[in-house]
Amino acid sequence: MSHLKDRVVLVTGGASGFGREITTQLARGGATPVALDLNATGAEELAASLTAEGHQARGLGLDVRDRQAFADVVDRAVADLGRVDVLVNNAGIMPLAHLADHRKAADAWDRCIDINLKGVLHGIYAVHDHMLRQGGGHILNISSVYGNAGIAGAAVYGATKAAVATLSNALRVESQGRIKVTIVRPSGVVGTNLFTEIIDFNAPAALAAHRASTFQEHIQAFAGGTLPTGLTDPEDVRYWSLNATQVATEIVRLIDQPLGVAVTDITLRATGEDYVF
């Protein structure tokens, strides 16, 4: 039995990347997703395309850095749809760079903190009281394996993702029996929008530690379309990198559970990836 049917699910960053895949799979699974995105046109167009398929979906513009705007858009969704069952705090950027490059990276890092951490907080503020009034809800926050340890080239990004995990655990303890909380830690997913924000493209290799040279070889092969077949086949234990659709599928699976069943912290990896941390 699906537990998605008629659930109202808000997805930040819902017009592209992981968010687009999550929104699409939720709609096709019977939920009513609301794609919230800085790209309001993209969110609206996605919702329109899903509606044209016969599904329920909405698309609204939102800058998660704006606390009042987040509250307003959630109030609007609740007024329109009657409730908010799930919030997926997915919006984020990944401006990897070493601390020595602070002059070049500082503005991007400020934006990273505002989106990755404050944006999650603003989402929690916006749905918290609605969920308590309606008798329950689920907040799913996207962290990262980068939040597991201090990694060279990822000090600020990793700090925001560690903070998301800490915040989520505190929210879970405070909200036991009232709001379900899940932390999702994807490892590196090559080819997503996150990689467009990287400032120093040497930085990701640190996540691979002693496998850094192999990682660089695989990156070059991926870019050239020459990865060995086993590394591109999810049925092979050597599978090298998850894609956005696979991550979204697992996130939707976490949502598609009875409200009283909580997966509180999960890491998503490709079995044969080079990442160590």
C-alpha positions in Angstrom: 0.0 0.0 0.0 1.3 3.4 -0.9 1.4 6.1 1.8 1.9 8.8 -0.8 -1.7 9.2 -1.9 -3.0 12.7 -1.3 -0.1 13.7 0.9 0.9 17.4 0.4 4.7 17.6 0.1 6.6 20.8 -0.2 10.0 20.5 -2.0 12.5 23.3 -2.0 14.7 23.6 -5.0 11.9 21.7 -6.6 12.4 22.8 -10.2 15.7 21.2 -11.0 18.2 18.5 -9.9 17.2 16.3 -7.1 14.2 18.5 -6.4 12.7 18.1 -9.8 13.1 14.3 -9.7 11.5 14.2 -6.2 8.6 16.4 -7.3 8.0 14.3 -10.4 8.1 11.0 -8.6 5.8 12.2 -5.8 3.2 13.4 -8.3 3.3 10.2 -10.3 3.1 8.2 -7.0 -0.2 9.9 -6.0 1.0 12.7 -3.7 0.4 16.4 -4.3 3.9 18.0 -4.5 4.5 21.7 -4.3 7.7 22.6 -6.1 9.2 25.7 -4.4 12.1 27.3 -6.3 13.9 30.5 -6.9 13.1 29.9 -10.5 9.4 30.5 -10.2 8.8 29.9 -13.9 10.6 26.6 -13.8 8.5 25.5 -10.8 5.3 26.5 -12.5 6.2 24.8 -15.8 7.0 21.6 -14.0 3.7 21.6 -12.1 1.9 22.3 -15.3 3.5 19.4 -17.1 2.7 17.1 -14.3 -0.9 18.3 -14.2 -1.1 17.7 -17.9 -0.2 14.1 -17.2 -3.2 13.9 -14.9 -1.4 14.3 -11.6 -1.8 16.9 -8.8 1.1 19.4 -8.5 1.8 23.1 -7.7 4.7 25.3 -8.5 5.6 28.5 -6.5 8.5 30.9 -6.5 10.5 31.0 -3.3 13.9 32.3 -2.1 14.5 30.1 0.9 16.8 32.9 2.4 13.7 35.0 2.9 12.1 33.9 6.2 8.9 35.8 5.7 8.5 34.7 2.1 8.9 31.0 3.3 6.2 31.5 5.9 3.9 33.2 3.3 4.3 30.5 0.7 3.6 27.7 3.2 0.5 29.6 4.5 -0.6 29.9 0.8 -0.1 26.2 0.2 -2.1 25.3 3.3 -4.9 27.6 2.4 -5.0 26.1 -1.1 -4.5 22.4 -0.2 -5.7 22.2 3.4 -2.6 20.9 5.1 1.2 20.3 4.7 2.2 16.7 5.4 5.9 16.7 4.4 8.6 19.3 3.9 11.7 18.3 1.9 14.4 20.9 2.6 16.4 20.1 -0.5 17.6 23.5 -1.8 21.3 23.9 -1.5 24.6 25.0 -3.2 28.1 23.5 -3.0 30.8 26.2 -3.4 33.8 24.0 -2.7 37.1 25.9 -2.2 40.0 25.9 0.3 40.1 28.4 3.1 43.2 30.0 1.6 40.9 31.1 -1.2 38.6 33.1 1.1 39.0 36.4 -0.9 37.5 34.7 -3.9 35.1 32.4 -2.1 33.7 34.5 0.8 30.6 35.8 -1.0 29.7 32.4 -2.2 30.2 30.9 1.3 27.9 33.6 2.8 25.3 32.6 0.3 25.9 28.9 1.1 25.2 29.5 4.8 22.1 31.5 4.0 20.7 28.8 1.7 22.0 25.5 3.2 21.5 26.3 6.9 19.2 29.4 7.2 17.0 28.1 4.4 16.4 24.9 6.3 15.7 26.8 9.5 13.2 29.0 7.6 11.4 25.9 6.3 11.2 24.4 9.8 9.8 27.7 11.2 7.2 27.8 8.3 5.7 24.3 8.7 6.2 23.6 12.4 3.1 25.1 13.8 0.9 23.9 10.9 2.1 20.3 11.5 1.4 20.5 15.2 -2.1 21.9 14.7 -3.0 19.1 12.2 -1.6 16.4 14.4 1.6 15.4 12.7 4.0 15.8 9.8 7.4 14.9 8.4 10.4 17.1 7.8 13.1 15.6 5.6 16.4 17.6 5.6 19.1 16.9 3.0 22.6 16.8 4.6 25.6 15.3 2.9 28.6 12.9 3.6 30.5 16.2 3.6 29.0 16.9 6.9 30.5 13.8 8.5 34.0 15.2 8.9 36.2 18.3 8.3 37.4 17.8 4.8 39.9 20.0 3.0 38.3 22.2 0.4 34.8 21.8 1.9 35.1 23.7 5.2 32.1 25.9 4.8 29.9 23.6 2.7 30.6 20.7 5.1 29.9 22.9 8.1 26.5 23.8 6.8 25.7 20.1 6.2 26.9 19.1 9.7 24.8 21.9 11.1 21.7 20.5 9.2 22.3 17.1 10.8 22.7 18.6 14.3 19.6 20.8 13.9 17.6 17.8 12.6 18.6 15.6 15.5 17.6 18.3 18.0 14.3 18.8 16.2 13.6 15.1 16.2 14.2 14.9 20.0 12.0 18.0 20.6 9.3 16.8 18.3 9.1 13.1 19.2 5.5 11.9 18.8 4.5 15.1 17.0 6.8 15.6 13.9 8.8 12.9 12.2 12.4 14.0 11.1 14.7 12.4 8.6 18.3 13.3 7.7 19.5 12.2 4.2 23.2 12.2 3.5 23.9 11.6 -0.3 27.5 11.1 -1.3 28.8 12.8 -4.4 26.5 12.6 -7.4 28.4 13.5 -10.5 26.6 15.6 -13.1 24.1 17.5 -10.8 23.6 21.2 -10.6 25.6 21.2 -7.3 28.8 20.9 -9.4 28.1 24.2 -11.1 28.8 26.1 -7.9 32.2 24.6 -7.3 35.0 27.2 -7.1 38.0 25.0 -6.9 37.5 21.8 -9.0 40.5 20.2 -7.2 38.6 20.3 -4.0 36.3 17.3 -4.4 39.3 14.9 -4.6 39.9 15.3 -0.8 36.6 13.4 -0.2 38.2 10.4 -1.8 41.4 10.6 0.4 43.7 7.7 -0.6 41.5 7.0 -3.6 42.0 10.5 -5.0 44.1 9.6 -8.0 41.5 6.9 -8.9 38.7 9.4 -8.5 40.4 11.8 -10.9 40.8 9.0 -13.4 37.1 8.1 -13.1 36.0 11.8 -13.4 38.0 12.2 -16.6 36.5 8.9 -18.0 33.0 10.0 -16.9 33.4 13.4 -18.7 34.7 11.6 -21.8 32.0 8.9 -21.8 34.5 6.2 -21.4 33.8 4.7 -17.9 34.0 0.9 -18.0 30.6 -0.7 -18.3 30.7 -2.2 -14.8 31.0 1.3 -13.3 27.9 2.5 -15.1 25.7 -0.4 -14.3 23.7 -0.1 -11.0 23.3 -3.9 -11.0 27.1 -4.2 -10.7 28.8 -3.9 -7.3 31.4 -1.7 -9.0 28.8 0.9 -9.8 30.6 4.3 -9.4 28.1 7.1 -9.0 24.4 7.4 -8.1 22.3 9.7 -10.3 19.7 12.2 -9.3 16.8 9.9 -10.2 18.2 7.2 -7.9 18.6 9.6 -5.0 15.1 10.9 -5.5 13.7 7.4 -5.6 15.2 6.6 -2.2 14.0 10.0 -0.8 10.4 9.2 -2.0 10.7 5.8 -0.5 11.4 7.5 2.9 8.3 9.6 2.5 6.2 6.6 1.4 6.0 5.2 5.0 3.4 5.2 7.7 3.6 8.4 9.7 4.6 6.5 12.8 7.6 4.8 11.1 10.7 6.9 11.0 14.0 6.4 9.2 15.9 9.1 11.1 19.3 9.2 9.4 20.4 7.5 6.1 23.4 7.7 3.8 23.0 7.0 0.1 26.1 5.8 -1.8 27.1 3.9 -4.9 28.7 0.7 -3.8 31.9 1.2 -5.9 32.3 5.0 -5.4 35.7 6.5 -4.6 34.5 8.6 -1.7 36.0 7.5 1.6 34.3 9.8 4.2 
